[in-house]
């Protein structure tokens, strides 16, 4: 238990250091700290979690490898204009796979047919909003990215919006603490990614480095907390409870 507490304290310390480094634009050092932090979080999850989810474990693994690959990219020679940035594409592909694993984790744990039957209208609205948001956000980088980079960014944004929608549907279906924490983590991820995009491609504001890194750290705090809980099953909403009382 002592090692568990020490590792959690170390992770919180590293999270604070990461936020400060990113806010001060020490991106190489920040990338190193984030990679170490994710590896330690994966170890914490594997060693001290009683009921582990394979999909969540592989999410952590792919995300950690993505950050490690991103970090090593800082030490590569400068690329020519027509050269492919393997570290950029590789890291983002790993992040996409990691988020897809989270989406699969959510969808595989619910009765999809029942959810679509009960929440068909909210799901349609979410899909429309997702498409609108992805197009608007990605178009903000138009002219600053190559065609391949733009396509990758479009897919990336689509996946994180799909993650948010899946988390919201899961919360509406289950209405328990685990799904609420997962939803909060997904919201923080979306905020972090959008602000990070603005930081790199749209606005020259150093404060954005503090903000997007803060949301990223908080997102993984929520993800870890939800991983320690069990679903209590689909819970009746307050509206359903009122109808039952009236009956």
C-alpha positions in Angstrom: 0.0 0.0 0.0 2.9 2.4 0.7 4.3 1.9 -2.7 0.8 2.5 -4.2 0.6 5.9 -2.3 4.1 6.9 -3.2 3.4 6.2 -6.9 0.2 8.2 -6.8 1.9 11.1 -5.2 4.7 10.9 -7.8 2.2 10.9 -10.6 0.5 14.0 -9.2 3.9 15.7 -8.9 4.8 14.8 -12.4 1.4 16.0 -13.6 2.0 19.4 -12.0 5.5 19.6 -13.5 4.2 18.6 -16.9 1.6 21.5 -16.8 4.3 24.0 -15.8 6.7 22.8 -18.5 4.1 23.0 -21.3 2.9 26.4 -20.1 6.5 27.7 -20.2 7.0 26.2 -23.7 9.6 23.6 -22.6 8.0 21.1 -24.9 10.9 18.6 -25.1 11.1 18.3 -21.3 7.3 18.3 -21.1 7.2 15.4 -23.6 9.6 13.5 -21.5 7.7 14.0 -18.3 4.4 13.0 -20.0 5.9 9.8 -21.4 7.2 8.9 -17.9 3.9 9.8 -16.3 1.9 7.6 -18.6 4.3 4.6 -18.2 4.0 4.9 -14.4 0.2 5.3 -14.7 0.1 2.0 -16.7 2.1 0.3 -14.0 -0.1 1.7 -11.3 -3.2 0.4 -13.1 -1.7 -3.1 -13.8 -0.3 -3.7 -10.4 -3.0 -2.2 -8.1 -6.2 -2.7 -9.9 -8.2 -5.8 -8.9 -10.4 -6.1 -12.0 -8.5 -4.9 -15.0 -10.1 -4.1 -18.4 -8.0 -5.4 -21.3 -9.2 -2.6 -23.5 -8.4 0.1 -21.0 -5.0 -1.4 -20.4 -4.2 -1.3 -24.1 -5.5 2.2 -24.3 -2.9 3.2 -21.7 -0.2 1.2 -23.6 -0.9 2.7 -27.0 -1.1 6.2 -25.5 2.2 5.7 -23.6 3.9 4.5 -26.8 2.5 7.4 -28.7 4.0 9.9 -26.2 7.3 8.0 -26.2 7.4 8.2 -30.0 6.5 11.9 -29.9 9.3 12.5 -27.5 11.9 10.7 -29.6 10.9 12.8 -32.5 12.5 15.9 -30.9 15.9 14.3 -31.4 15.5 13.4 -35.1 17.2 15.5 -37.8 15.2 18.2 -39.4 13.1 16.9 -42.3 13.2 18.1 -45.8 10.0 19.6 -47.2 9.0 16.4 -49.1 10.0 14.0 -46.3 7.4 12.1 -44.3 7.4 12.8 -40.5 7.1 9.2 -39.2 7.1 10.3 -35.6 4.2 12.8 -36.2 2.1 10.3 -38.1 3.0 7.3 -36.0 2.3 9.1 -32.7 -1.1 10.4 -33.9 -2.0 7.0 -35.3 -1.3 5.5 -31.9 -3.4 8.1 -30.2 -6.3 7.4 -32.6 -6.0 3.6 -31.9 -6.0 4.3 -28.1 -9.1 6.4 -28.3 -10.9 3.9 -30.5 -10.1 1.2 -27.9 -11.9 3.4 -25.3 -14.9 3.7 -27.6 -15.0 0.0 -28.1 -14.7 -0.5 -24.3 -17.8 1.7 -23.8 -19.9 0.2 -26.6 -19.0 -3.4 -25.7 -20.3 -3.0 -22.2 -23.8 -1.8 -23.1 -26.8 -3.2 -24.9 -26.3 -1.3 -28.1 -29.7 -2.2 -29.6 -31.5 -1.2 -26.4 -29.6 2.0 -26.2 -30.3 3.0 -29.8 -34.0 2.1 -29.3 -34.3 4.3 -26.2 -32.0 7.1 -27.2 -32.3 7.3 -30.9 -33.1 11.0 -31.1 -30.3 12.1 -28.8 -27.9 9.9 -30.7 -28.9 11.4 -34.1 -28.4 14.9 -32.6 -25.0 13.9 -31.3 -23.9 12.6 -34.7 -25.0 15.8 -36.4 -23.2 17.9 -33.8 -20.1 15.7 -34.1 -19.9 16.2 -37.8 -20.4 19.9 -37.5 -17.8 20.3 -34.8 -15.2 18.2 -36.5 -15.6 20.1 -39.8 -15.4 23.5 -38.0 -12.4 22.6 -35.8 -10.4 21.0 -38.5 -11.1 23.8 -41.0 -9.3 26.1 -38.6 -6.0 24.5 -39.6 -6.7 24.7 -43.4 -3.7 26.2 -45.2 -1.4 25.3 -42.4 -1.3 21.6 -42.9 -0.5 19.4 -45.9 -3.3 17.3 -47.4 -2.2 14.2 -45.5 -1.8 16.1 -42.2 -5.3 17.6 -42.7 -6.8 14.2 -43.3 -5.1 12.8 -40.2 -6.3 15.8 -38.1 -9.8 15.3 -39.5 -9.8 11.6 -38.5 -8.3 12.4 -35.1 -10.9 15.1 -34.3 -13.6 12.7 -35.5 -12.5 10.0 -33.1 -12.3 12.2 -30.0 -15.8 13.6 -30.7 -17.0 10.0 -31.2 -15.4 9.2 -27.8 -17.3 12.1 -26.2 -20.6 11.0 -27.7 -20.1 7.4 -26.7 -19.3 8.6 -23.1 -22.4 10.8 -23.0 -24.6 8.0 -24.3 -23.1 5.6 -21.8 -23.8 8.1 -19.0 -27.4 8.6 -20.1 -27.9 4.8 -20.2 -26.2 3.9 -16.9 -26.5 7.1 -14.8 -23.8 5.8 -12.3 -20.5 7.2 -10.9 -18.3 5.2 -13.2 -19.9 6.5 -16.4 -20.0 10.0 -15.0 -16.2 10.0 -14.3 -15.6 8.5 -17.8 -17.8 11.3 -19.3 -15.8 14.0 -17.4 -12.5 12.5 -18.5 -13.8 12.5 -22.2 -14.9 16.1 -21.9 -11.5 17.1 -20.6 -9.8 15.2 -23.4 -11.9 17.1 -26.0 -11.1 20.4 -24.4 -7.4 19.5 -24.2 -7.2 18.5 -27.9 -9.1 21.5 -29.2 -7.1 24.0 -27.1 -3.9 22.2 -28.1 -4.8 22.6 -31.8 -5.5 26.3 -31.3 -2.1 26.6 -29.4 -0.1 25.1 -32.3 -2.0 26.3 -35.4 -4.2 29.3 -34.6 -3.3 31.5 -31.6 0.1 32.5 -30.3 -0.8 32.5 -26.6 1.5 30.8 -24.1 -1.3 30.5 -21.5 -3.0 27.9 -23.8 -0.1 25.6 -23.0 -1.1 25.6 -19.3 -4.7 25.1 -20.1 -4.5 22.2 -22.6 -2.0 20.3 -20.4 -4.1 20.9 -17.3 -7.1 19.4 -19.1 -5.0 16.4 -20.3 -3.8 15.6 -16.7 -7.3 16.0 -15.3 -8.7 13.7 -18.0 -6.4 10.9 -17.0 -7.2 11.4 -13.3 -10.9 10.9 -14.1 -10.0 7.9 -16.4 -8.0 6.3 -13.6 -10.7 6.9 -11.0 -13.4 5.4 -13.1 -11.2 2.3 -13.8 -11.3 1.6 -10.0 -15.1 1.5 -9.9 -17.6 -1.0 -11.1 -20.8 -0.3 -13.1 -23.8 -0.5 -10.9 -25.9 -1.3 -13.9 -28.4 0.9 -15.8 -30.0 3.2 -13.2 -33.4 4.8 -13.6 -33.4 8.5 -14.3 -35.2 10.9 -12.1 -37.9 11.1 -14.7 -38.4 7.4 -14.6 -38.5 7.4 -10.9 -41.2 10.0 -10.9 -43.2 8.0 -13.3 -42.8 4.9 -11.1 -43.9 6.8 -8.0 -47.0 8.2 -9.8 -47.9 4.6 -10.9 
